[in-house]
């Protein structure tokens, strides 16, 4: 289904503090994921940075503010700028989240969960149709964490994701950490979740670690990857022809060598399963 | 188009602490204000207040982190006061758009200046 997409291998979410180290250890990183929003209204400096990155690595744009789940529709200006960025980078795919970030003129500023309803599926599919009029690069959708489940669900989260992926014909950016965090916080079995997902649509994975706060596991991208997540990665990579895997560390950044160790571990899992070199 | 009204209500719960408190104290009292049916208001009232509060707080923490990065010298100079001023300020302004963190930083800097001016005039 997504077999025509190239295998990118092991990548990292680009963050400024490790820019120098990234170039020093370039051979350890197969590709980069950039937060698209950082380059939509780019300064001259950011434009130069993006050119430099693109000259050395394949780049996957990762959008966080398109708000694909907004029932009131998409922000035209935002969509046009995102389309221009993606056209310029010409990536094999790009990604966004299954969520909403804007409603009633309010920019929530973070990925917010949708109710798992048929209307929300319709809204997502309608907005994705609209996005495709501007962007013809394959779109993959990411599962999010949530601090509260929105009442009124007509299906499980996994059924909701599956329905959206099937109807919109999108790939899945499976954030294994998000899956683990939700399973812990809402006390469900990840394997049951997997059984309801169209795993053949998985194109890319995200992984990192979170932290505990007041009895809740928080998706803070602030710790090294826990063993439970490594186990899930191994299971997914063994059963699905994943095209790329990205370490998504944002906070509490350790020395780059520690991040490289995590990349190497991911690389070795892919190698064991003949997914990449 | 019920989803649009639900999403607007959720966005308000996440970003407006006074409305959030009023809603959880008496959901039906804010039903008209939110434009929701009685059934949907009652459904949303099953949201956990502590979970919604945690999410709302995490949104402010995220804004604080971004603004601190954009105003490093101000944060250094104000020390702990930077955070307490930000918590006061965050209730008064919601940034939006592609450059929302920049707009947030500029608005917060303006808030700090106004706050300092008021404090100075009070001392006179």
Interface residues (C-beta under 8 A of the other chain):
Chain A: X37 X40 X41 X65 X69 X70 X71 X72 X77 X78 X81 X100 X102 X103 X104 X105 X106 X107 X108 X109 X110 X112 X115 X117 X119 X120 X123 X147 X148 X150 X151 X152 X214 X216 X218
Chain B: X1 X2 X3 X4 X6 X7 X8 X10 X11 X12 X14 X15 X40 X43 X44 X46 X47 X48 X51 X52 X54 X55 X58 X59 X62 X63 X94 X95 X96 X97 X98 X99 X100
